[in-house]
Amino acid sequence: MADLPSHFSGFRRSDGRVGVRNYLVVLSTVALVNRWAELIAAAVPDARIVAGEFMRGLRDPDAARQERACEALATHPNVGACLVLCHDAASARHWREYLASCGRPHAVLALMEQDGMEAAVRAGQHRLARLDEARRAVARQSCPLGTLMLGLECGGSDPTSALVANPAIGLVVDAVIDAGGSAIVSETVEFVGAEDPVRARCGSPPLAERLLAAIAAAEQRMEEDGERYRGVNPTAENIEAGLTTLVEKSMGAVAKTGSHPFIGLLEFGEKPMTPGLYLMDTPFFSPCSITGMVAAGAQLTLFGLGVFNPSGNPLAPTVKVCGNPITAARWRDAIDVDLSEVLTERLGLDQAAQRLRDFLLDTAAGRESSAERWREGQFIVPKTLTPL
Amino acid sequence: MSAVERAHVIVDPRDNVTTVLDQDTGPHRLHGGMELAPGVPFGHKVALRAIARGEPVIKYGVAIGHATCDIAAGEHVHVHNCA
């Protein structure tokens, strides 16, 4: 693929990271104040709500994971200004301390410190209006391509995902990492069957052992639920579709990681320390795995699909990439990059990747993605234990 | 019947197989080149060069299996000759 332009226009943050958006965010730290967040955010049409089923009574490691994810989302590079909503005063004090050095306009309110719902909404809207003004003080400026961190995802997979969308994503990932950037792939269970290629792409034997252990643990959990994956895969249906071996089937998903070595294994939401390609150990449900990659700092997600899947994230534009001509025609208003000409017009994979790369750079510089236009996206943090 | 070229994709330059991307309507030549066996369905693989028994079958730049017998260039590659 031809070289990528070396810069794009983004928002430089004081922590050294770069945003591709300058969102005004209302963050609900606990589900008790989700409705308050909605009522406040309604006052500013382009405000983004960051809320989930964030709950009390979690036990570690779940409690710590939820807290880390919330904090990481509040300070995500795409956040221009943030209004953080808590239920109680103690939590608000903690958040004020945490955000003191974040370098971006912010405010923290506790519902219990308000006087009735109407006044609480008014107080929130007043703060939000001030934050909206404050965030406008920052302008886009030229940023090196190497400041990008991509989340990689696929869903609604079909044979075209494995042959068109995912390999095209892989070529773009290679180019971004060549430029000094990063990419994170997740959904550990998708790697079952691709152990040998993954081992060959690990920078060191200890890292290979850690990645393979995570993949083996995911397979083990699947078997605990009575699903035997190895041995019944590829299925009769897969074989009819042309898949010969389990390695080939798994590589259809792994293809979106490109060809660079893996340099680390990340916990859910963990921030990478150095640039390069990472596997994040997450469940397979895409809104959940995307939450983890965005919490880690991914500013954009490249999402390969075969049949349509509406996944997105309110904090990071999701670029929907499709190689299936039928899906691309039916979901024209929700798919960003139609690569089905690889099938219908003999467009080369390299040319397809260039089309995706151009769209990615436009999106980084401010072009609205379909998932943003439809305001798609959820925040889901995985739990491993029954809450108290 | 003259051979119309079939669409196909070589996922990685290191691959020794390619995957056809259209339904088999009779023409038996890959877009941009070689003759191939008739009847290879959408999504199935064809050898780009001769692959000797025991040699790796490479797609996505990795060994997805090994040839279980000698495979000629242009031949359908699937469970009958690769595992």
Interface residues (C-beta under 8 A of the other chain):
Chain A: P159 L163 V164 P167 D196 P197 A200 I239 A241 G242 L243 T244 T245 V247 E248 M251 V254 A255 S259 V342 L343 T344 R346 L349
Chain B: A7 V9 I10 V11 D12 T19 L21 D22 H31 P41 F42 G43 H44 K45 V57 K59 Y60 G61 V62 A63 I64 G65 V77 H78 V79 C82 A83
